[in-house]
């Protein structure tokens, strides 16, 4: 079993529990990481707090020197981490190299370039009229990252925080933690001072909660589901710390009359299928004019059928496995639910075996699959931006959240008497569904 990284050294967890890391393509256990305990978070935060005065006192250029060495090692080992991401979370090899590993490398370089160009002026103070504006480090930052872009999200949180003079305690997703361990090894080899960066693996309810609640953590940066983000905000509020949230959502893809429908639908499907559909910014609700609906469904079905699941280690594979058996089962359940509620399945199988084969359906807007992914025909007058809140739109479809009707509401949406908001990220990714408006 791997160890935790606290105060510049690898050390055993206070907990004896372990978490298996499973290759989603083979469903074989490939590694184990500690299921960290609250005591581990305490130790990591104390190390980060102790390292903060010296690290924040460095000039921006001095901090760049530390991180630039890490970037050199990162770039030199890019192929290694790309292969690791393929086994850790199932990213197809080509996508893993270009995006899952390549994009974090580019962002790492971008942050360093920004500080090299603007750091002295930005952190040295700037006169505005008769005032002096000085930017200072926040302090100890707790970073909690998701599994869908595991290395990318870690880099986006950790690197700018360190360059700005903060120290960091990271909790990567327990579903795909290995690239975070890889980055930790890179930072350690680059000679980052002890305590400046710390890694505690584990689950959200234990490690994530302890980070959000810790009185010496000055800021929490979280990416994940709305339900978990709500909990992070609630816990962090007890110590009045800063909170930055990037939460799940469902983005509309509006195709207006007069557009090249074939090209627009093809691009829309490609956007949804990127990263095997596991992207929070995927355009998963396609809105088309009523007159173009049937043609759009046919085009979407044809485009979807071209995405054939394959071995993610094969360079020609575009669609790999979903990240876990639990995620696969959620996706399958939503395809089955759509069919059970009257959806028309136009491509794919209603109950695929182990493969995450994409499915395209045509369903009514009252179908609960529409809370996750929809393609809807709209009259010209109804294609517009809405100023109504999510709760208002929910009431129109399901009734007020305060009424008993919410007891049977879909699993994604406003709160019920027994739970808070839940995002589509809690419910899995539906490969493709389309909705007919009566």
Beta strands, then each sheet from edge to edge (+ up, - down):
strand 1: 4-6
strand 2: 9-11
strand 3: 18-23
strand 4: 28-34
strand 5: 126-128
strand 6: 131-133
strand 7: 140-144
strand 8: 167-171
strand 9: 197-199
strand 10: 219-224
strand 11: 242-247
strand 12: 252-255
strand 13: 285-289
strand 14: 344-347
strand 15: 360-364
strand 16: 374-378
strand 17: 434-436
sheet 1: 1+ 2-
sheet 2: 3+ 4-
sheet 3: 5+ 6-
sheet 4: 9+ 8+ 7+ 10+ 11+
sheet 5: 12+ 13+ 16+
sheet 6: 14+ 15- 17-
end
